Amino acid sequence: MPPPPDPAILRGMPLFAGLDAAALAEAVALARPRRHARGAALFTQGEPAAAGHALIDGRVKIVQTGPDGQQVVMRFIGPGEMFGTLAIFTDGLYPADAVAVADCVELSWPAAAMTELMDRHPVIARNALSIVGGRLREVQNRLREVATERVERRIAHALLRLVRHAGRRVEAGVEIDFPLSRQDVAEMTGTTLHTVSRTLSAWESQGIVESGRQQVVIRKPHALVAIAEDLPPVPPRG
């Protein structure tokens, strides 16, 4: 178990925005820090929601499995983000699996501790509502994409979301800085692994992306934006 973090680490988290130093220290004192190796399950779908979570370091994938066994990647969680917390205040069950896609460190608050913090500091509850509202808009956008857009646009939108969320400048372009498989992309966009592989291979031949084993680099972001927004193709630079 890692040592308790400096309370200042919570200052940059949207869930704890607006709290003073004393309140941040109180929140850290009630938290349980844990390390997880890549591939570990932090919690599983249908399990009682015993705690709310915030990621300190690493990357976590939230995956929901339907009755037919088909999986959907709901989102990737990065440092500073909360996850699994809403389940405490709804039906009390985690609605999806949380899986570490890289070694990570998280803080978790038992349900009673999270409720106590929100009672003592209502700004935490307001922040949580704001976060949930933002994620609801994201889900609505993804549903619209699945219902109305051809698959190439959906894949482009998914990659651009990941670039905004976890993009890192490299010599070749913008790299998504955590392991990302083509199956992950298929599960994010409601399509098949074959379709994603075919689409990314076509984009590779055009120099738009570069993808290796669980690694994606966007070489021509403007060209990817043109695909996502159904704009005329970006002319090559001479």
N, C-alpha and C positions, 0 to 999 in steps of 0.2 A: 504494500500500500504506500503510495507516495505521501510525502509530508503535507500538512495543510498549506495551501497556497497563501500568498500575500493577499489580504482583502482587496488591495488595489486592482487585482486581476479582474475583479467583477465590474470595475468601473466602466470598462468598454463594452459590457454586455447589455444589449437592449432591454433584457428582463429587469436589470437593476439600475437602469438609467434614472438619475434624479435622486438617488440615495446619498446621504452623507457618509462620512468615514465610519461613524459609529454603527450605522445600520449595515454597512457593508461587512464590518467585522462580525456583527451578529449573524449575518447570513452565512459567512464562511464557517463560523463556529458550529452551525447546525448541519453543515454539509459533510458528506462522506467522499473523500477523494479515492479514485480507483484507476488503475492502469489496465488496459486491455490490449492483447496482442492482435495483430491483423488476423481477421477471420473469426474472431470471437463474437459471440452473441451477447449484447448488453441486456437485451430482454427479448421475449418472443411473443408473437401474436397470440392473443387470447389469454395470456398470463395476467393475473391480477396486477393492476398498476400500483405498485407499492411505493413508488418514488417519482419525483420529477428530476430531470437531468439537464445538465449544461456541459457542453464540450469545451475543454481547456486547450487541448492540442490533438492533432490528428484529423481523421475524417471518418464519418459514420454514414452508412447507407440505410435508409428506411424502406423496407420491402413489405408489400402486402400480398398475401396469397388468397385467391378467390376459391370458391367451392369446387371449381374444376381443376384446381392445382396450378392455374396460370398465375405467374407472379408479375407484379407491377412495381417498379421503382418509384416511390412517391417523391423522394427528394434525397439529396446528399446534405449532411449536416457538417458545417465547418466550425472552427474555433470561435467561441463567443456565442454560439447559438444554443437555444433550449430545444429539448425534444422529449416526447413522452409525458409531458406535464399535463396537457389537457385531459388525458384519460383519467386522471385522479378525480376530476370534477364532472365527468360524464357518467359512463356506465361502469367505470372502475376496472376496465380491461384494456391492455395495450392493443391498439388496432392493427399493429404491424410488427415485424421484426426490426430490431436495430442491430446492424452488423458492422463491426470495425473493418473498414477497407484499408486502413493503415494503423500502425501502432498508435494508441491514443490514450489520453488522460481525460477523465470526466469528473464532475462533481455531481452527486445526487443528494436530494433532500427527501427524507421519508415524507409520506403524504401528510402526516400530522405537522411536521416541521414546516412544510410548504404552506399549509393552511394558516399556521401561526404567523409566518412571515407576512402573508397577505393581509391578515387581520391587523397586524401591528403597523404595516406600511402599505396602505392602499395603493400607492403608486406602483407597486409590483403587480397588483391585479390589473391595473389600467394598462401597464406595459404588456402584460400577457395578452390582454384583449387586442391590443394593437398588433402584436405579432401574429396572433391567430387570424385576424382580419387580413393581414398581408398574405398569409399562406392560403387563405380561402380564395383570394383573388387569383393567386397563381394556379390553384387547382381549377378554377373556372376557366382561366385562359387555356389550360391544357385540355380541358374537356371540349372547348370550342375548336381547338386545333384538331383534335381527333375526329370531331364530327364534320368539319368543313374543309380541312386542308389536305392536299395530297401528301404522301408520305415523305417526299424529299423536303418539303417545307417544315414538316414536324421534326425531322431529324436536325435540320439546320437550326430551328428554334431551340431545341434541346441543347445542342452544343453551344450556342450563344449564351444560354442561361448559365451553363457551367463555366464558360469563359468569364462572365461577369462575376460569378460566385467564387471561382477558384482559378482564374487565369494568371499566368506568370510569364512575363516577357523572357523569351530566349532568342538566341541568334536566328533560329529558323522562323520565328513568328511568336505566337502566344500558345503556351503549353497549359493544358489542364493538369494541375499539379498533384493529382492523385491517381491511383490505378483505376482505369475505366475500360471495361471490356465491351466488345460489340454486343454481347448479350445484355449488358446493362443498358446500352442505348436502345436496344429493341424493347426492353421492359419499360423504359421511360416514355416511349412513343407509340406504344400499342401496335407494334408491327413484329415482323419475324427477324430472326438472326440472318437468314438468307438475304432479306431485303436490305438490312443495314449493311451487311458485307458488300453487296452489290453496289449500293449507293456510295459508301466510303471509297470503294475501289475506283469508281468513276471519278469521284472528286480528287482522289490521289493522282490519277492520270492527268487531271487538269491543273494540278499543283495547288489546289485549294486547301487540302489537309494532308497531313502525314500521320499515319497511324501504325504503331507497332504493337507488340504484345502488351495490352492493357495500358497503352499510352497514346494520347492524341495531341497533335500540335496543329493549330490553325495557322496555315501559312499565308492565306489571303482572307483576312476577316471581312473585308468589304465585299468580296465575292460571296461569302457565306451569308452576309446580311442581304444581298441581292436575291439569293435563293429563298431565304426565310420570308422576305417581304414581297416576293413575286415581282421583282423589279427586272428591267432589262439586264442582261449579263454585263458584268464589269469588263470593259475592253482591256486587253493586255497593255501593260505599260511599255512603251518603246524606248 
